[in-house]
Amino acid sequence: MPILLVPSLGWQELVLILLIVVIIFGAGKLPEIGGALGRGIREFRQATREENNAPADTEPIAQETVKKDA
C-alpha cells in the first residue's frame, strides 16, 4: 500500500481556499455548507463509535470441510 504524503496547509492556503469557496457558492451559502459538513462529520463519528462498541459474535462460525475422494 503506497503512503501518500500530504503537506500541511498554512494560513495563506486556507484563506485562498475560503476565497475560492466564497466565489463559487456565494457568502449566503456558507452557513448552509458549514452545517452540512458538520452534520456529516458528526454522523461519521457516531457511526465509527457504534461500530467500535458493537458486541463481537461470541460463537464462531462453523465451517464445513469438503472431503475429496482420492
LUMMIVEX-27043 format. One record per atom (N, C-alpha, C): x, y negated, z negated; residue number from 1. Coordinates in nm, 3 decimals, padded with zeros to 5 digits. Layout:
// residues N
+---------+---------+---------+-----+
|      c1 |      c2 |      c3 |   k |
+---------+---------+---------+-----+
|       X |       Y |       Z | NUM |
...
+---------+---------+---------+-----+
// end
This chain:
// residues 70
+---------+---------+---------+-----+
|      c1 |      c2 |      c3 |   k |
+---------+---------+---------+-----+
|  00.085 |  00.117 |  00.000 |   1 |
|  00.000 |  00.000 |  00.000 |   1 |
|  00.090 | -00.123 |  00.000 |   1 |
|  00.071 | -00.211 |  00.098 |   2 |
|  00.157 | -00.329 |  00.104 |   2 |
|  00.120 | -00.430 | -00.004 |   2 |
|  00.218 | -00.500 | -00.051 |   3 |
|  00.198 | -00.603 | -00.152 |   3 |
|  00.185 | -00.738 | -00.081 |   3 |
|  00.077 | -00.808 | -00.110 |   4 |
|  00.057 | -00.939 | -00.049 |   4 |
|  00.109 | -01.047 | -00.141 |   4 |
|  00.191 | -01.132 | -00.087 |   5 |
|  00.246 | -01.243 | -00.165 |   5 |
|  00.164 | -01.367 | -00.137 |   5 |
|  00.102 | -01.422 | -00.240 |   6 |
|  00.019 | -01.541 | -00.226 |   6 |
|  00.086 | -01.653 | -00.304 |   6 |
|  00.126 | -01.759 | -00.235 |   7 |
|  00.188 | -01.869 | -00.308 |   7 |
|  00.083 | -01.943 | -00.391 |   7 |
|  00.126 | -02.001 | -00.501 |   8 |
|  00.034 | -02.076 | -00.585 |   8 |
|  00.000 | -02.209 | -00.517 |   8 |
| -00.120 | -02.258 | -00.542 |   9 |
| -00.164 | -02.383 | -00.482 |   9 |
| -00.137 | -02.498 | -00.578 |   9 |
| -00.085 | -02.605 | -00.525 |  10 |
| -00.061 | -02.726 | -00.605 |  10 |
| -00.184 | -02.816 | -00.600 |  10 |
| -00.177 | -02.928 | -00.668 |  11 |
| -00.291 | -03.018 | -00.673 |  11 |
| -00.319 | -03.081 | -00.537 |  11 |
| -00.215 | -03.103 | -00.457 |  12 |
| -00.235 | -03.162 | -00.324 |  12 |
| -00.315 | -03.069 | -00.233 |  12 |
| -00.284 | -02.941 | -00.239 |  13 |
| -00.355 | -02.843 | -00.157 |  13 |
| -00.500 | -02.832 | -00.201 |  13 |
| -00.524 | -02.834 | -00.333 |  14 |
| -00.661 | -02.825 | -00.384 |  14 |
| -00.743 | -02.947 | -00.343 |  14 |
| -00.684 | -03.065 | -00.347 |  15 |
| -00.753 | -03.187 | -00.304 |  15 |
| -00.786 | -03.178 | -00.155 |  15 |
| -00.694 | -03.129 | -00.075 |  16 |
| -00.717 | -03.115 |  00.069 |  16 |
| -00.832 | -03.017 |  00.095 |  16 |
| -00.833 | -02.906 |  00.026 |  17 |
| -00.941 | -02.808 |  00.042 |  17 |
| -01.074 | -02.870 |  00.002 |  17 |
| -01.078 | -02.943 | -00.108 |  18 |
| -01.201 | -03.008 | -00.153 |  18 |
| -01.250 | -03.110 | -00.050 |  18 |
| -01.159 | -03.186 |  00.007 |  19 |
| -01.198 | -03.284 |  00.110 |  19 |
| -01.257 | -03.214 |  00.232 |  19 |
| -01.198 | -03.105 |  00.273 |  20 |
| -01.250 | -03.031 |  00.389 |  20 |
| -01.389 | -02.976 |  00.358 |  20 |
| -01.409 | -02.926 |  00.238 |  21 |
| -01.541 | -02.874 |  00.198 |  21 |
| -01.643 | -02.987 |  00.198 |  21 |
| -01.607 | -03.104 |  00.148 |  22 |
| -01.700 | -03.218 |  00.145 |  22 |
| -01.734 | -03.260 |  00.287 |  22 |
| -01.636 | -03.261 |  00.376 |  23 |
| -01.662 | -03.300 |  00.515 |  23 |
| -01.755 | -03.199 |  00.582 |  23 |
| -01.734 | -03.072 |  00.558 |  24 |
| -01.814 | -02.968 |  00.624 |  24 |
| -01.956 | -02.962 |  00.567 |  24 |
| -01.970 | -02.955 |  00.435 |  25 |
| -02.101 | -02.934 |  00.374 |  25 |
| -02.170 | -03.061 |  00.327 |  25 |
| -02.096 | -03.166 |  00.304 |  26 |
| -02.155 | -03.289 |  00.252 |  26 |
| -02.153 | -03.289 |  00.100 |  26 |
| -02.152 | -03.407 |  00.041 |  27 |
| -02.141 | -03.420 | -00.104 |  27 |
| -02.266 | -03.370 | -00.175 |  27 |
| -02.382 | -03.376 | -00.111 |  28 |
| -02.506 | -03.333 | -00.173 |  28 |
| -02.514 | -03.183 | -00.194 |  28 |
| -02.444 | -03.106 | -00.113 |  29 |
| -02.448 | -02.960 | -00.124 |  29 |
| -02.347 | -02.905 | -00.224 |  29 |
| -02.254 | -02.984 | -00.272 |  30 |
| -02.151 | -02.935 | -00.362 |  30 |
| -02.206 | -02.873 | -00.490 |  30 |
| -02.304 | -02.935 | -00.559 |  31 |
| -02.357 | -02.869 | -00.680 |  31 |
| -02.423 | -02.735 | -00.650 |  31 |
| -02.492 | -02.726 | -00.537 |  32 |
| -02.556 | -02.600 | -00.498 |  32 |
| -02.452 | -02.492 | -00.468 |  32 |
| -02.347 | -02.529 | -00.399 |  33 |
| -02.239 | -02.435 | -00.367 |  33 |
| -02.168 | -02.391 | -00.495 |  33 |
| -02.142 | -02.485 | -00.584 |  34 |
| -02.077 | -02.452 | -00.711 |  34 |
| -02.163 | -02.359 | -00.796 |  34 |
| -02.294 | -02.385 | -00.799 |  35 |
| -02.384 | -02.300 | -00.875 |  35 |
| -02.388 | -02.158 | -00.819 |  35 |
| -02.393 | -02.147 | -00.687 |  36 |
| -02.396 | -02.015 | -00.624 |  36 |
| -02.265 | -01.941 | -00.649 |  36 |
| -02.156 | -02.012 | -00.644 |  37 |
| -02.026 | -01.950 | -00.671 |  37 |
| -02.017 | -01.903 | -00.816 |  37 |
| -02.065 | -01.986 | -00.909 |  38 |
| -02.066 | -01.949 | -01.050 |  38 |
| -02.153 | -01.827 | -01.078 |  38 |
| -02.273 | -01.823 | -01.015 |  39 |
| -02.361 | -01.707 | -01.032 |  39 |
| -02.296 | -01.581 | -00.978 |  39 |
| -02.231 | -01.593 | -00.864 |  40 |
| -02.164 | -01.477 | -00.805 |  40 |
| -02.053 | -01.424 | -00.894 |  40 |
| -01.973 | -01.513 | -00.950 |  41 |
| -01.865 | -01.472 | -01.040 |  41 |
| -01.922 | -01.409 | -01.165 |  41 |
| -02.029 | -01.468 | -01.221 |  42 |
| -02.093 | -01.414 | -01.341 |  42 |
| -02.149 | -01.273 | -01.316 |  42 |
| -02.216 | -01.254 | -01.201 |  43 |
| -02.271 | -01.122 | -01.169 |  43 |
| -02.160 | -01.020 | -01.148 |  43 |
| -02.050 | -01.061 | -01.086 |  44 |
| -01.937 | -00.971 | -01.065 |  44 |
| -01.878 | -00.927 | -01.198 |  44 |
| -01.858 | -01.021 | -01.290 |  45 |
| -01.804 | -00.987 | -01.422 |  45 |
| -01.897 | -00.894 | -01.497 |  45 |
| -02.028 | -00.920 | -01.490 |  46 |
| -02.125 | -00.836 | -01.558 |  46 |
| -02.123 | -00.695 | -01.500 |  46 |
| -02.113 | -00.682 | -01.371 |  47 |
| -02.110 | -00.550 | -01.308 |  47 |
| -01.983 | -00.474 | -01.346 |  47 |
| -01.870 | -00.543 | -01.355 |  48 |
| -01.748 | -00.473 | -01.394 |  48 |
| -01.752 | -00.432 | -01.540 |  48 |
| -01.815 | -00.515 | -01.626 |  49 |
| -01.830 | -00.476 | -01.767 |  49 |
| -01.921 | -00.354 | -01.780 |  49 |
| -02.030 | -00.353 | -01.706 |  50 |
| -02.122 | -00.239 | -01.710 |  50 |
| -02.054 | -00.112 | -01.661 |  50 |
| -01.972 | -00.125 | -01.560 |  51 |
| -01.900 | -00.009 | -01.506 |  51 |
| -01.801 |  00.044 | -01.608 |  51 |
| -01.731 | -00.045 | -01.678 |  52 |
| -01.633 | -00.003 | -01.777 |  52 |
| -01.699 |  00.055 | -01.901 |  52 |
| -01.819 |  00.010 | -01.935 |  53 |
| -01.887 |  00.056 | -02.055 |  53 |
| -01.978 |  00.175 | -02.031 |  53 |
| -01.992 |  00.219 | -01.906 |  54 |
| -02.079 |  00.332 | -01.875 |  54 |
| -02.020 |  00.459 | -01.935 |  54 |
| -02.106 |  00.541 | -01.997 |  55 |
| -02.053 |  00.666 | -02.056 |  55 |
| -02.008 |  00.762 | -01.946 |  55 |
| -01.899 |  00.827 | -01.973 |  56 |
| -01.846 |  00.924 | -01.877 |  56 |
| -01.928 |  01.052 | -01.886 |  56 |
| -01.934 |  01.124 | -01.779 |  57 |
| -02.003 |  01.253 | -01.781 |  57 |
| -01.930 |  01.346 | -01.876 |  57 |
| -02.006 |  01.407 | -01.966 |  58 |
| -01.943 |  01.494 | -02.065 |  58 |
| -01.927 |  01.636 | -02.014 |  58 |
| -02.008 |  01.674 | -01.916 |  59 |
| -01.998 |  01.809 | -01.863 |  59 |
| -01.922 |  01.806 | -01.731 |  59 |
| -01.821 |  01.892 | -01.719 |  60 |
| -01.750 |  01.896 | -01.592 |  60 |
| -01.838 |  01.958 | -01.484 |  60 |
| -01.817 |  01.916 | -01.364 |  61 |
| -01.894 |  01.969 | -01.252 |  61 |
| -01.840 |  02.107 | -01.217 |  61 |
| -01.930 |  02.204 | -01.211 |  62 |
| -01.889 |  02.340 | -01.178 |  62 |
| -01.858 |  02.348 | -01.030 |  62 |
| -01.742 |  02.401 | -00.999 |  63 |
| -01.702 |  02.417 | -00.860 |  63 |
| -01.705 |  02.566 | -00.826 |  63 |
| -01.770 |  02.596 | -00.716 |  64 |
| -01.777 |  02.735 | -00.673 |  64 |
| -01.655 |  02.764 | -00.587 |  64 |
| -01.594 |  02.876 | -00.610 |  65 |
| -01.481 |  02.916 | -00.529 |  65 |
| -01.531 |  03.010 | -00.422 |  65 |
| -01.481 |  02.992 | -00.304 |  66 |
| -01.522 |  03.075 | -00.192 |  66 |
| -01.416 |  03.182 | -00.173 |  66 |
| -01.458 |  03.307 | -00.179 |  67 |
| -01.365 |  03.418 | -00.160 |  67 |
| -01.366 |  03.460 | -00.015 |  67 |
| -01.250 |  03.472 |  00.039 |  68 |
| -01.237 |  03.515 |  00.177 |  68 |
| -01.196 |  03.660 |  00.180 |  68 |
| -01.258 |  03.735 |  00.270 |  69 |
| -01.216 |  03.875 |  00.287 |  69 |
| -01.086 |  03.879 |  00.365 |  69 |
| -00.991 |  03.955 |  00.310 |  70 |
| -00.860 |  03.963 |  00.375 |  70 |
| -00.856 |  04.072 |  00.478 |  70 |
+---------+---------+---------+-----+
// end
